[in-house]
């Protein structure tokens, strides 16, 4: 199995940027597709972005397309989410998830956007 630890969350003004990191340990990281999800209070967890095992394919929710970029460095066992032009609707706890035959989750990192 794999263990995931997110970091990089914090408070940022609307229009600002943050970069989230998801560091993995355990089983070989390259076997996993990795995604970012977010959950705001009172809402269900929703998909944000995903990246394939080698990083050749990326997918985004319409709400973040053009503003967020997912990438991975398999040598560092880390996936990143670069978030630009943050909006008041982006605050949430952001989770990364690694999927192969099973799905694993990190503990999440809080993103807050001030207007």
Buried (B, 14 or more C-beta within 10 A) or exposed (E): EBEBBBEBBEEBEEEBEBEBBBBBEEBEBEEBBBBBBBBBEEEEBEBBBBBEBEBEEBBBBEBBEEBBBBBBEBEEBBBBBBBBEBBEEBBBBBBBBBBBEEEBBBEBBEBEBEE
